[in-house]
Amino acid sequence: MYKVLHKETVAPQVEALIIDAPYIASHAKAGNFIVLRIHEKGERIPLTIADSDLGRGTITLLFQKIGKTTEDLGTLRKGDFIRDVAGPLGHDTPLKKYGHAVLVGGGIGSATLFPILKALKEKKNKVTVILGARNKELLVWEDRFAEYADDTILTTDDGSSGKKGLVTEALKEVADSSKVDVVLAVGPIRMMQAVAELTRPHKLKTYVSLNPVMVEGTGMCGACRVSIAGKTKFACIDGPEFDAHDVDFEQIAHRLNFYKDEERESLEKYKKKKCKGSCKK
């Protein structure tokens, strides 16, 4: 059992949980994730380790309430317990002293970049962070990123914060004005695909963190298979980060839509059960 020590809302429908997990905290590295199960009959879902504190023995998880399990996770409060948390899982991010690294995050995917940012700074890299969202309210942890990054650039679709436009436009400006040695992008599939296409002609080393459907996180089920340079890989044990220029984004986008109807039906049943006839129609 893993105790919830702190909970806060960081953006609309986006929550952060700090949980007591000394073993995971002592072994977690940038890029790792966990798979949790709220209760004995719960669904297993993967979440990135957004931060860890070795001294306190805690890990921080960020999640967006978009389905039955994340809605259920959002009902937990300080003092509640999570039944199972397995991890750390996945390979850690390939880190070294690159020179100038640019981190590109879209929406809640930005949380994955925070431990990467701290690790890159420990290796004496210059780091530019580009964070994007539809509007100001949906930007995640911009203040925390600004504490560590050499430069932080915000973009929003509606111009409510930072520059109006897409993260790819900001990335192009950075690449055109200074030497960039590596790019790491995390966010929606189409955003990561756009970053890959932008950097491909320049042969600029680019990594993306993939988020396919995942069940148990150890390579046994095969649900998270992806095509990398024409070969089948599993995001849980071979990733989650891969060379962006080798990724078959179309395959991933297609597979992510496999269970949309079932997910919608499950969420509707959950909300109906939660209401128990008391919700307003």
N, C-alpha and C positions, 0 to 999 in steps of 0.2 A: 504494500500500500504506500502511496506517495502523497504526502500532505501538501495542500495548497497553502502557501505562506502569505501570498499577496496576489491581489487581482486589481487590474485597472483597465478602463476603456481608453484606447489610444487613438481611435478614429471611429466613425460610425460603423457599427457591426464588427469592429476589430477589437479583440481583447488580448491582454497580456496576463499570463499566469507565471508566478515564480513558485516553483515547487521544490520540496526537499528531496534531493537525489544526489547524495555525496559521491557514490561510485561513478555515476555518469559525469558529474561535474569534474571529477579528478582525471577523467580520461577524454573528455570532449575536446575536439579540435575544430578549427574553422571549417565549415562545410558539412559537418556531421548532422545527423537527424535522429529522431527517436520515433518509435511506433507505440502509440498508447491505446489502451482499452479502458473506458471509464468504469465499467462494471462487468460482471461475469458474462452477461449476454450481449455486451456491447460490440460495436464494429471496431476493427483496428484501423487507425488512421496515422499517417506519417506527418510529423511536424518538425520543422527545422529548429535546431538549438540556436535561438537568437542571441543568447548570452549565457555565460556561466560564471559562477563565483566559487573558486576553489576553497577560499577561506570559510565561507558560509555553507558550502556544500549544496549549492542551489543551481538550478538551470532556469532559464526564462524561455517561455514558449509564446509565440504570437499566432493567433488564428483568426480567421474571418468566419463569421456565422453565416454559412451559405447552404448548409445541409443539416440533416437530422442530428448527426453526431456532434457537429460543431455547435449547433443550437443547444444541445444537451450539455456540452462542455461549458457553454456560456452561463449555465445556471449554477455552476459551482461557485462557492464563496470561500473566503479565508477560513481555514480549519477543516474544510471538506477533504476527501481523499479520492485519488485516482487509483483504480484497481491494478493496472499494469502499465509500466513504462519500460520498454526495451531499448537499450542503446548504450553508448553511442553507435550508430550505424552509418554505413557508407564510407567512402574514402574521404580523407580530409582534402581541402583545397590545395592544389599544387602551388606552394608559396616559396619565394626566394627573393633576393634583391634584384628586382627587374629594372628599377630606375623610376619611371613614371607609369603608375597603374591608374586606370580609370574604371571606376565601379559604376555600373548603370542599373538602377533599380526601378521597377514599376509596381506601384501599389504596395500590397503587403509583402510582395517578393523582396522588397527592400530589406526586410528584417534579416534575411539570409546573409546580406552583405555586411552586417555590423561586425560580427566576429572576424570576418575576412579583413575588414578595414583595420581592426586593431592588430591583427597578426601581420599585416603588410607594414604597418608603421613600426612594429617591433623589429622588422628586418630593414628598417631605414629607407623605405620607399617613399617617394613623393606620391600622394594619392589624391586624385580628384574624384569626388562623388557626384553623380547626377541622379537625382530622385525625381520621378514623375508620377502624376496621378491626374484623375479627371478634374479635381478641384482642390482647393487648399485644405478642406476638412479631411481629405483622404490621404494626405501625405503622412508618412509614418516615420517617427523618430528623427525628424530633421535636426532637432537640437542636439541629440546625442551624436549624430554623424558629424556635426559641425565641431564638436569637441576634439575630434581626432583627425579629421581630414585637413589637408592643406587648402583645399578649396571645395566648397559645396555649391552646386548649381541646382536650383529647383525649377521644374517645369510643370505647368498645369494646362489642361486642354482649354480651360476657360480664361486663363490669365489671372486667376484670383490670387496666385502666389508665384513669385519668380517670373520666369519667361513664359509667355503664351506659346504653346507648341508641344512638340514631341521630344522625347529623350534623345531620339536619333539626330534631331536637328542640333541639339546642344552638344552631342558627341562629335558631330562633324565639325562644329566650331572649335572645339578643344583640339581635335586632331589636326585641323588646318593651321592652328596658331602655335602649337607646341609639339615636340616629339613625344609620342606615346609608345610605350613598350609592350603593354598588355592591357586587354579589356576583359572585364568579368561582368556578365549581365545576368540578372535574375528578374523574372516577372512573367507576365502572360506569354504564351507560346509565340504569338504573332509579333510581340515586341522583341523577343529574343531573336526571332527569325530576321526581323528588320535590322537589328544590330549586326547580325552575322553577314547579311548582304552588304551592309555599309562597309564593313572592315575587310571583306573578302578580296576586293580588287587591290587593296594595299598590302595584302598578306600580313595583316596585323594580327598577332596571336590573340585569339578570343576564346574565352570559356563561357559556357552557359550552364546553369543548374536546372536540370530537367525535373518535371513534376508529373510523370505519367500516373495512371491508376496503379496503386500499390496495395498489397494485402498484408503480407507477413514480414516483408523487409529483409529476408535472408537469402533470396534467390531460389526458393523452393517452388513457389507458385507460378512464376513466370509472367505474372500480370503486368509487370512494369517493363517488359521488353521494349527496346528501342532499336532503331537501325542506325549504326554509327559506321560511316565509311563503307556501307554495304554489308556490314556484319551485325548479327544480333548480339546485343548487350543487354544487361539488366541494370536499370538505374539504381537499384538498392545496393548491389554489391560491386558493380563496375563504375558507378557514379557516386553521387548524382551529377557531378560535373563532367562535361565532355568538351572536346574541341568543337566550337560552334560551327566551323566550316565542314565538319564531317557528319553533322546531324541531319536526319531526314525529318524535318519539321512537319511535313504534310502527313506523314504516318502518325506522328504523335497527336496532331490536331484531330485526326480522324478517330483515333482510339480514345481520346478524352471525351468524345461524344457518345461512346458506346452505351453508357448507362444513364443518360440524362433523364429519360422517362421514368426509370425506376427510382432515381434519386429524387425526382420531383414528387412522385407518388409517396415515397417514404417520408419526405418532409411534410407533406400535406397531412398524412395520417398522424404524424407526431404532433403537429400543431393542433389538430382536431382533438386528440386525446388529452393534450395539455389544457385545452380550453374547458373540456368537460361540460359543454353547453353554456358556459358563462360568458363567452366572447360575444362581442357585438357583431351582428351581421351587417 
